[in-house]
Amino acid sequence: MRNAFCEAMVGVAEKPEVAFLTGDLGFMALEPLRDALGRRFINAGVAEQNMVGVAAGLARAGWRPWAYSIAPFIYARPYEQLRNDVAMHALPVTLVGNGGGYGYGVMGATHHALEDYAAVLALGGIRVLVPAFDSDVAGAVASILGQSRPAYLRLGLDGAPKDFERPPFEPWRRLIAGEAATILVCGPLAGGLVGAIRDLPQERRPSLWLVSELPYGELPEAFLADVAATPHLVVVEEHVATGGVGERLARDLLLRGVPPRRFTHRHALGYPSGRYGSQAFHRRECGLDPAAILATLG
Amino acid sequence: MHTNLSRHDLARARLRLLQMHFEAGVGHIGGNLSALDLLMVVHHELMRPGDAFVLSKGHSAGALYVTLWTLGRLDDEALKTFHRDDTLLAAHPPPAGLADVMFATGSLGHGLPLSCGLALSRKLRGEEGRVWCLMSDGEWNEGSNWEALIFARQQGLANLTAIVDLNGLQGFGTTAEVADLRPLATKLRDFGWDVEEVDGHDAAAVAAAGRREGAAPRAILATTTKGRGVSFMEDRMEWHYLPLTADLYEQAVREVRAAADLPSATAG
């Protein structure tokens, strides 16, 4: 998704208010953006607190600054700058975290971002965009620029089958229609699920919903209809349970008085075995691989 | 070297600051008294249209509010609300509601990176304005400032001036006892900044240092006295925290007036 992101940013580089800060990352990836932005592309060095403070200063002066790093380094290290400098002033700074969830795989725990959107959403007033497919990224970038608000863009790896026709970026999308259950997924986990569900016979297929913007606002009526019509609601996210989509959705359904008949939440569990590996390894450890998720449907 | 600010102007601001803190019954006055002269010089003598100011030492918000009062940007009614319920004038600057406050500060180590962003904006757009950032000395314990030092030099932010209120006291000890960075000037020069050292209560000297410009970002290290102008407060750490009693307030007013040869009428 990093290359798709670079392409999307090159596509908006002609907007004079766009500036881009990187925490010394992007080698062999962001060079086209550097060339497109010229002096507006700034390598701020390995200094994320300053980088986010600078971004807030730029935004206060009318810019649309983007600050980029590996996901944990862009929201956790400069968290107070995000809180005080960006969120308190509602400044339109966008933090871009590459490798959300277990995206950095065997790079290890310091490089994973398992609680990022809970931490960011807790501050209030920040939009979180979680593209699921490479083709989502340009739409997410356009959506961010369409509003003058702080944002966090969580990038991952598009895992959908090559022949899957990816629908245009929207906060809510139904990817597959089905009656066996309702699955709500956040982020690129959707790609693997699409592949696995397509292999199921029609009568065993769940309805697969994808949410790509948090907080997600009003629940779509069609989603609520699927929840009501199917026996089991499964929420899947590569993020800890605390502050994630599953907790939020359970609360919202209770507040509306429409609890699902059965509710399952699959989410990041940290490091159950204490061992490290690829993103796929960590997903399997948490029961986030497509086979394990579909097994919950019974 | 000259300044249009008279010692009477500075004394009146000091008296208004004492009155505001006394009426509010709150502390944090020591660091406000040390910073007040610097704030007055920056706002009355140095800032031009297109310039920006960031109060990185947010705990001197009271001195900023009084400085804005001397400029007619805040009135007595506003100052009366200082520290009270339903005020905009909280003990640290608010994120919204005051046109002259660009950023909520109070957590230390934020102002210099923010100022770098404002300075970078002007540089990228080819704009003239300068950016002024008032910092504390204890604040240099924060690592983000050292990140900003590197960044400002690397980006050639010659339009950025940090003024450091070197009052020598911080939260729970002297700066020398807690985290000794002396000599700070040497360290900042090693980071490629132009550094000038002045008496922070000599308005003409601060103004002259502020007017000079160079090719690198600038730091003005202004030696000040915490609690300046009030004998029982000067260099006493407890006045970072203590509120004034009526007797002490009257004594403080007498001392400030006498030092400036102001008649001993009521404050203001």
Boltz contact constraints between the chains, C-beta under 6 A:
constraints:
  - contact:
      token1: [A, 47]
      token2: [B, 147]
      max_distance: 6.0
  - contact:
      token1: [A, 49]
      token2: [B, 144]
      max_distance: 6.0
  - contact:
      token1: [A, 49]
      token2: [B, 147]
      max_distance: 6.0
  - contact:
      token1: [A, 50]
      token2: [B, 113]
      max_distance: 6.0
  - contact:
      token1: [A, 50]
      token2: [B, 144]
      max_distance: 6.0
  - contact:
      token1: [A, 50]
      token2: [B, 147]
      max_distance: 6.0
  - contact:
      token1: [A, 50]
      token2: [B, 148]
      max_distance: 6.0
  - contact:
      token1: [A, 50]
      token2: [B, 151]
      max_distance: 6.0
  - contact:
      token1: [A, 53]
      token2: [B, 110]
      max_distance: 6.0
  - contact:
      token1: [A, 53]
      token2: [B, 113]
      max_distance: 6.0
  - contact:
      token1: [A, 53]
      token2: [B, 114]
      max_distance: 6.0
  - contact:
      token1: [A, 54]
      token2: [B, 113]
      max_distance: 6.0
  - contact:
      token1: [A, 54]
      token2: [B, 116]
      max_distance: 6.0
  - contact:
      token1: [A, 54]
      token2: [B, 117]
      max_distance: 6.0
  - contact:
      token1: [A, 56]
      token2: [B, 114]
      max_distance: 6.0
  - contact:
      token1: [A, 57]
      token2: [B, 114]
      max_distance: 6.0
  - contact:
      token1: [A, 57]
      token2: [B, 117]
      max_distance: 6.0
  - contact:
      token1: [A, 57]
      token2: [B, 118]
      max_distance: 6.0
  - contact:
      token1: [A, 58]
      token2: [B, 117]
      max_distance: 6.0
  - contact:
      token1: [A, 58]
      token2: [B, 121]
      max_distance: 6.0
  - contact:
      token1: [A, 60]
      token2: [B, 102]
      max_distance: 6.0
  - contact:
      token1: [A, 61]
      token2: [B, 118]
      max_distance: 6.0
  - contact:
      token1: [A, 61]
      token2: [B, 121]
      max_distance: 6.0
  - contact:
      token1: [A, 84]
      token2: [B, 107]
      max_distance: 6.0
  - contact:
      token1: [A, 84]
      token2: [B, 110]
      max_distance: 6.0
  - contact:
      token1: [A, 85]
      token2: [B, 110]
      max_distance: 6.0
  - contact:
      token1: [A, 88]
      token2: [B, 95]
      max_distance: 6.0
  - contact:
      token1: [A, 88]
      token2: [B, 104]
      max_distance: 6.0
  - contact:
      token1: [A, 89]
      token2: [B, 95]
      max_distance: 6.0
